[in-house]
Every structure is written in C-alpha cells, then in structure tokens.
Amino acid sequence: MAHLLDMTGGKANMAYVGEKPWHGLGQELSKGASIDQWRVEAGLNWEVYRAKVHFQPEGHPAFMPGESEILYRSDTFSQLGIVTDRYKVVQPAEVMEFFRDVVGTGGMSLETAGSLDGGKKVWALAKTGDSFSIKGQDHIEGYLLLSTSFDGSMATRAQFTSVRVVCNNTLQLAAQETKGAIKIPHSTDFDARGVKIDLGILDNAFGHFEAQANALADRPLNNKEAMDLLLSIMEPKAFAAAQAGQDAELSTKRVNQIKRVFDLYQHAGMGSNLRSAHGTAWGMVNAITEYIDHESGHNANNRFRSAQFGPGATLKTLAFDTALKLVA
C-alpha cells in the first residue's frame, strides 16, 4: 500500500495526540510528551546530509564533478533532492526545536508531526490555545504549522491555521501583512527566534482572523451571488465568460465538482445549517474548504498533501481572500 507518509522502517513516520489523523496511521502520544519523544515517535530523528553530484559522460572513463549537490537522509542514505550549494537546509530537529519553548510555557500543545514523500517534506502542528465562536455556535480553534522541504518544492513556512471544529476544515490565516504567515526561502538561513518575532506569536493575528470570519458570516448571499462567488474562485474563466454573456466549456467532471461544492454550501456540508454558514459568504468559504479537505483528490494522502502544502491550500486561501472582497 503506497502512502505519501514516510513509511521508512516499516511504520508511518508521524506522531499525534488526540483523535487519529486522516489515514488512521502513526504513533499516538500522550499529552505533555517531550519534544525529544515527539522527534523519535514522529520518525524525525535523522539528519539531512549533502554530497557533491558526480556524473560520467558517455564514453568517458571517469566521473566528473558537477555543480549541484544531493541532499540525503543520514539513516537510510535515501536521496531527498538535488539542489545548489546555496540551498539552506532546515533540519528535522530544527522543526521540532522551534516548538520547545512555546509548548507548555507558551500555552501551545503539539498535535501532529511527521514527514511526507520519503522525508522530502516535514512538518509539525501545534494548537495555540486561541479560539472563538461565530454567532455562538461555530467554534474555531487556532493552530501553528511549521513545514519545510528538502527537494526544493516549498520554502520553510510558519503559518497560523484555523480549524473549524464542526467539520475539521482547515484554513490558513490570511496574508503576510496580518503576520499570519512567514516564508523563509532556502537561500536564507532559518532564524527560529526571528521567525517567532515576525509571526507575532503574542500579537493578535488570530483576533484579526476572527473579525474577518464574523464579517463573512454577516454577509448574506442569494443563490446567484453564491454561484458567482463559487465560479469566480474555482473557474474564473467560466465566470468571466458568464459575465460577458458567453458560454464556457467545462468538462463534465468539473461541472460535477462545482455542483457538489454548491450542494455542500446549500445543505449537505457539515455545519452548513449553522446560522454562521447558512446562506452566507462564510458558508461558501467552508463549502469549498470542506470539498478540498475531505472529498477532493484520489485518496486521503493526496488530499492531505494538497490541502496543506499544495494547490488545495492555495485554492482555500483564494476562496477566503475573494470572499473578503464582498465585505471590504
């Protein structure tokens, strides 16, 4: 059985507390486990090494030195990526150490940590302790996600994330200017202390998100407005064509996806009948988010990678930002 989770050593290299994660795999830890325990049980107790690439031209008797470097795991020697000598590695241990002084004393608690794609991507997710309710029913909790890659597929990223409790929808807090996210390119050294200051862990990024979510919940949509919003997010070319009175060619699969999201918005989605979501812009954002988090993709592993680190995460952010224009 193929997993995007790193299965090195014959186990899912992921640790968690509380409910089992999306795939039902990984090592369960007790609340209050130490960072060192997390690192071992999440399968992150290895380092990234680097070596010069050598190649052998056809017909040439010897290997020639190249300009690139191979990043590989210290435990299995498996290749993680080919990079330049300027690529700054953030070690798996650094991802975990980032949380050491904010877990417990800082009011945070680790919930998941692990690696994907044979160790090419690693992450850790902590609950911040922040929460709010929209219209007294729709409960939202705050998280902080730290992730990095060794194959050049993404920058190191510290990102505030919200989880809607009724459906476990995950939504990244908006925009750099609210100090909700910090990206550190691999051309730059990772400064954990500086990242924490830049994120403004003690600032009110989550409070800003609360105000935005409440504004979306206060913005009613009729069915035409809701479909226009959905199309502008998922199929902007089709939306533009419709606005110009033209027909747009969409595949049957895409039409069915859009119909499914609209169905989630109207009544089928988890929490869609709450006062905060029923017939509101917040409801449409969550319909799109629910589809990406729980229904899209070929399987749960692909869905998780896309929803947290790939095109699904990008689309969820676009949905939130586009909806916010209705309340600007």
N, C-alpha and C positions, 0 to 999 in steps of 0.2 A: 504493500500500500504506500503510495507516494504522498509525502507531506511536504509542504513548504516549510513547516517547522524543521529545525535542525534535528535530525534523528541520529547524530553521531553517538556511538556507544550503545546503539540499540534502544535508546529511550528518547522521548520527546524532551528536548532541552528547553524547558520552560518551567517556571515555578509560579505558584499562585496562592492566594489566601481567599477564603470565602467560597462562592459558587464556582463550579467547574467552568473553565473557559469554553469557547465556541466549539472546540473539537473534542472535548472530554478527555484530553491527554495532559500530561505534565505532573509535576511533583507538588503535592499540597503541603503548605507550610502553615504553622500556627501563627496567629497574630503576635507581633513582637519579636519575630525571628530576627537575628542579627544580619547585618549586611553581608558578613562572611558566609553565613548559612545560605542566604539568597544566592550569592555568587556560585556556590557549589551546586545547589539544587537546580538552579536555572541553567546549569551547564555552561557557565561563563568563566570558569576557572582555567582559561588558557590565554595566551598572548598572541598578538599578530607580529610575525617576523617579516623581514623583507630581504630579497636577494636580487642581484642583477640578472636580467634576461640575457641569455646567450643563444645564438642561432647558428645553424650550419647551412650556408648557401649550397645549392645543388652543385655537385661536382667538386666541392671544396673539402679538403681533408680535415679541417679543424673548425671548431666552433668559434664564432666571432662575438665579441661583446656588444650588446645593444645599449640603447639609451634608457629603456624602460626598466621597471622593477616589478617583480612578482611579490604580492603580499600573500602569506600563507599562515596556517594555524600551527602553533607550537606543538599541539598534541597529536595531530594526525598528518601534518605536513600537506594538508589539502590546500589547493590554490583558491584564494579568495578573489583576487583581482589583479589586473596589470595596470600600473599607474606610473607616473613620473616620479623622479626623486624629490619633487617638491610637495608630494601628497602627504599631508599631516594626518597621522593615524591617531584616532581616539580609541584607546584600548578598552576591551570589555570591562576591565576592572575600573576604569575611569567613569564609565557609565554608572556603575553601581556606587562608587565612592561619591559621586555627585549628590546622592541622596543621604549620605551618612549623617550629616549634621542637621538635616531638615526633617528626618524621620524621628518621631518621638519629640525631641525638644522643639522642633519647628511645627509640630502639630500635624505632620503628614504621616501617612502609612502606606508602605508599598503594597500593591495588589497583584501585579504581574511583572515578570521579567523573562526574557528569553532571546532566542535567535531564530532567524529565518534563512532559507536558502543555503543550508550547509554552513551557516555562520557569517554569511556575507552582510547580513543586517542584524543588529542587536538593538534591544530596547528595554526600558524599564518604565513602569507606570505607577504613579503614587496618587492616592486620594489626598486632596489638600485640606479637607475639613470644611471647605466653603460649601454652602448650599442655599437655595431659595426655592420658594413655591410661587407659581404663577396662578393667580386667581384662587389661591388657597387649595389647589388640587394637584397641579402639575409640578412634581418635585424634581429639581435639578441639582446634581452634585458636581463639584469641581475636581479635576484631576490635572496632574502634570506629567507629560510624556517626554522622555528623553530618548532619542534614537540616533543611530549613526550607521554608516555603511563602509565596507572595505572594498567595494567593487566600483566605486565612483557613481553609483546610481542615485545617491542623495547626499546632501550636506548633513552635518551634525545639526540636530534641531531640538530645541527645547520649546515645548508647545503646551499652553494651557488648553485643556479639553473639558467639555461638559458631557455628562451622561444623564439622559432623561430616564428616570427610574422606571416609569411605567412600561417602557419598551426597550431599555438599554440602548437607545440611539446615542451615537457619539457624534459630537460636533465640536470642531476646533474653534476656539475663541478667535474673533476676527482681528486681523490687521496688526501690523507691526507698531503702528502709532499708539495702540492701546496697551503696548507691552504684553500682548498675548502670545507672541511667538518670537523666537530668536533663531536665525540661521547662521551657522558658522561654516563657511566654505572650508574644504580640506586644504586650501592654500594658506590657511591661518591656524596658528596654534590655538588649542582649546584651553580657555581660561575659565575653569568652573566658577571661581569666585566672581569674576567679571560677568559671566552669564547670569548668575543669580541676581546680581545688582541690576543688570539690564532688564531682566524679566520683571523686576519689581515685585518679588515674592511677597513683600509686605505691603505693596500698593494695592489698588482696588481694581485690578483688571477684571476680576470676576463680577464686581459690582457694576462695571460698565456693561458687561455682557447681560447682566440681569435687567438693566434698563432697556437694552435693545430687545431682549426676548419679550418683555412686557409690552413694549411698543408694537411688536409684531402680533402679539395676542390681542391687542386692542384694535387691530386693523382688519375690519371685516372684508370679505371678498364675495362677490356674487360668482356664479359659475363661470361666466365669461372671463372675468378678471382672473379667476383661479386658473383656468386653462391657458390664458395668455401668459401668466406668470410661469406656469409649468413649461410651456413651449419655449419661452424666452431663455429658460435655463437649460433644458435638455436638447432642444433643437432650434437654436437661434435663427438658422437659415430658413427653416419652415415658418417660424414666427414672423420673420421679416417678409416672406412671400405672402403670408396671410394678410399682413398689414397693408400690403400693396395690392390686395385683391387677386393674387395669383395662387395657383395650386403648387404644392410642393410634393416632390416624390419622396416617400418614406417607405422603407421596407415593411413587410407585414410584421416582422419581429419587432421593429422599432415602434410601430403603431400599437402593438400589444403591450409593450413596456410602458408607453405613455398612458394607455388606458388603465393599466394596473396601478400606476402611481396615482392617477386621479381617483381610482376606486379606493385606494388606501386613504386618500385625503377625505373623501366623502363619508365613508363609514367603516371600511374594512381594516383600517390601521389601528394598531394598539394605541389607545389614548385619543383616538380621533373624535370621540364624543365628549371629551372634556371641554369645559367652557373656554379654555385657553386655545383649543385647537379647532373646534367645530366651526367651519366657515371662516377661518382666519388665515392671515399670512403665516403665522406660526405653525398652523396646521399643515400648510403646504410644504414648508421647510422640513417638517418632520415626516411627511409622506415620502418626500424624496430621500431623506436620510434613512428612513426605515427600509426603503427598497434597496438602497446601496448596502446598508449594514447587514440585512437579513435575507435578501432574496436574489440579488444580482450575482453574476459570476457562475462558474461551472461547479464550484464546491465551496465549503466553508473556509478552507485555507486560502484559496484565491480571493475570496470575498474579503477576508480579514486584511490581507496584504494591500489590496486595492483601497479599502475603506480607510485604512490608517496611514498608508505610505505612498499610495499611487493615485491613479485617475479618479477613483471614488472619493478620496479625501479632497481632491481639487474640486470636484463637482459639488460636494456638500458645502464647501466654502463659497463657491459661486452662488449656490442657492440662497445661502444666508445673506451674502452681500447684495444680491439682486433684490431680494425681498425688502431689505432695509431701505432701498430707494423709494419704496412706497410710503415710508414713514418719515422720510428726510424733511 
